[in-house]
Amino acid sequence: MRAVAHGLSGTGVEMGIVPIGTANLLAHNLSLPRSIPAAVHSALTGRARPVDPGIAHVDDEVRDLPFVVLAGMGHDAATVAATRPALKERIGWPAYVAPAAVSALRRPVPVTVRHDGGDPEHMRVWSVLAANCTRVRAGVHIAPVGSSTTVSSTCSR
């Protein structure tokens, strides 16, 4: 979905979403129907809502990574990477709980962040998140409701 959204960005072509993935946070934040027939109906006949895809430029890998929900580095990214895909498929978002508990105990990591072309900021953090949506699962809000920003960040470790 992320790659399709990035490919369609700026074309004026609308994208319908049928949320059959294991943790489709964009569909969750847009309050899309969960059943496949209702989601297909909504994708074909529902009202279009604009979503601004973000781009995270990763210096270490010298590439740009598009995102529509979240881009994270540090222990947030380590948590996602440590989550077992088969378990996530079987039980959904609770599969992230054990890896998150392990990551929560780790020390902050050094990062350099530059936001919208500003000066680089060097800091030690647990995680850096660029969020296009406000909610993750279990009712957790990661950004203020109704917040909006254009993000173009450069992060390096």
Secondary structure per residue as TSV (DSSP state, phi and psi in degrees):
chain	resnum	aa	ss	phi	psi
A	1	M	-	360.0	-40.7
A	2	R	H	-60.9	-45.2
A	3	A	H	-66.6	-39.1
A	4	V	H	-65.7	-45.4
A	5	A	H	-59.5	-42.0
A	6	H	H	-64.8	-42.4
A	7	G	H	-65.0	-33.9
A	8	L	H	-84.5	-14.2
A	9	S	T	-54.4	128.1
A	10	G	T	81.2	0.2
A	11	T	S	-91.9	-17.3
A	12	G	-	84.1	-3.9
A	13	V	-	-82.3	131.8
A	14	E	-	-87.5	147.8
A	15	M	-	-113.8	127.2
A	16	G	-	-91.1	142.9
A	17	I	-	-117.7	125.3
A	18	V	-	-114.6	101.6
A	19	P	-	-76.5	87.4
A	20	I	-	-110.0	3.6
A	21	G	S	-74.1	174.1
A	22	T	S	-78.0	-28.1
A	23	A	S	-147.7	57.8
A	24	N	-	-75.2	87.2
A	25	L	H	-70.6	-29.1
A	26	L	H	-65.4	-47.3
A	27	A	H	-59.8	-39.4
A	28	H	H	-62.5	-46.1
A	29	N	H	-69.5	-28.2
A	30	L	T	-87.1	0.2
A	31	S	T	54.7	43.7
A	32	L	-	-75.7	153.4
A	33	P	-	-60.7	149.2
A	34	R	S	-92.6	-25.6
A	35	S	S	-79.2	144.7
A	36	I	H	-60.9	-47.9
A	37	P	H	-59.8	-42.0
A	38	A	H	-68.4	-37.2
A	39	A	H	-67.9	-40.0
A	40	V	H	-63.8	-44.0
A	41	H	H	-59.9	-45.1
A	42	S	H	-63.7	-41.2
A	43	A	H	-63.3	-34.4
A	44	L	H	-88.0	-27.9
A	45	T	H	-125.7	-7.9
A	46	G	S	-73.0	172.8
A	47	R	-	-81.8	136.9
A	48	A	-	-73.7	140.1
A	49	R	-	-129.0	127.4
A	50	P	-	-70.7	141.9
A	51	V	-	-132.4	126.1
A	52	D	-	-91.2	110.4
A	53	P	-	-69.6	145.0
A	54	G	E	-102.2	165.6
A	55	I	E	-128.3	124.4
A	56	A	E	-104.5	120.7
A	57	H	E	-94.6	119.4
A	58	V	E	-105.1	108.3
A	59	D	G	-61.1	-41.8
A	60	D	G	-58.6	-33.0
A	61	E	G	-105.0	-3.3
A	62	V	T	46.8	56.7
A	63	R	E	-154.3	160.3
A	64	D	E	-101.9	135.7
A	65	L	E	-118.1	116.5
A	66	P	E	-75.3	151.3
A	67	F	E	-148.3	152.8
A	68	V	S	-118.4	-15.9
A	69	V	S	-115.9	-68.3
A	70	L	E	-140.9	147.2
A	71	A	E	-126.6	128.5
A	72	G	E	-135.1	151.6
A	73	M	E	-140.0	163.3
A	74	G	E	91.2	-145.2
A	75	H	H	-72.3	-24.4
A	76	D	H	-61.3	-48.1
A	77	A	H	-64.5	-37.3
A	78	A	H	-64.6	-37.6
A	79	T	H	-62.6	-47.0
A	80	V	H	-62.3	-44.0
A	81	A	H	-65.4	-31.9
A	82	A	H	-83.3	-8.8
A	83	T	S	-76.1	129.2
A	84	R	-	-75.8	122.1
A	85	P	H	-56.2	-40.7
A	86	A	H	-65.1	-39.2
A	87	L	H	-69.1	-40.5
A	88	K	H	-61.3	-40.2
A	89	E	H	-64.8	-37.4
A	90	R	H	-76.9	-43.8
A	91	I	H	-116.7	-5.4
A	92	G	-	80.8	-148.4
A	93	W	G	-58.9	-27.6
A	94	P	G	-59.4	-15.7
A	95	A	G	-62.9	-19.8
A	96	Y	G	-80.3	-14.4
A	97	V	H	-62.7	-51.2
A	98	A	H	-63.8	-48.3
A	99	P	H	-61.6	-34.2
A	100	A	H	-66.2	-38.9
A	101	A	H	-63.2	-39.8
A	102	V	H	-66.2	-45.5
A	103	S	H	-65.7	-32.2
A	104	A	H	-61.0	-25.7
A	105	L	T	-87.5	-5.1
A	106	R	S	-81.0	157.2
A	107	R	-	-75.9	157.5
A	108	P	-	-59.2	154.9
A	109	V	E	-111.9	149.3
A	110	P	E	-76.7	133.0
A	111	V	E	-138.6	159.4
A	112	T	E	-122.5	125.8
A	113	V	E	-123.4	134.2
A	114	R	E	-126.4	122.0
A	115	H	E	-108.8	126.3
A	116	D	T	48.9	43.2
A	117	G	T	77.9	5.8
A	118	G	-	-71.7	-175.3
A	119	D	-	-69.5	145.7
A	120	P	-	-63.9	138.8
A	121	E	E	-115.8	126.2
A	122	H	E	-100.1	129.4
A	123	M	E	-155.7	167.5
A	124	R	E	-112.1	123.7
A	125	V	E	-139.3	162.4
A	126	W	S	-78.2	-39.1
A	127	S	E	-160.7	155.1
A	128	V	E	-121.0	126.4
A	129	L	E	-124.0	135.1
A	130	A	E	-110.0	120.8
A	131	A	E	-116.6	131.3
A	132	N	S	-103.4	-9.8
A	133	C	S	-130.4	158.9
A	134	T	S	-97.6	-21.8
A	135	R	B	-120.3	142.3
A	136	V	-	-109.6	-168.3
A	137	R	S	-73.5	170.5
A	138	A	T	63.7	24.8
A	139	G	T	73.0	14.8
A	140	V	-	-83.8	125.5
A	141	H	B	-98.5	127.8
A	142	I	S	-105.5	-6.9
A	143	A	S	-148.8	155.7
A	144	P	-	-59.3	137.4
A	145	V	T	-62.1	133.7
A	146	G	T	83.2	2.3
A	147	S	-	-76.8	151.9
A	148	S	-	-150.8	137.3
A	149	T	-	-155.2	155.6
A	150	T	-	-97.5	124.2
A	151	V	-	-116.3	128.7
A	152	S	E	-139.8	93.2
A	153	S	E	-110.7	147.8
A	154	T	E	-114.0	123.6
A	155	C	E	-125.6	137.1
A	156	S	E	-142.8	149.6
A	157	R	-	-105.2	360.0
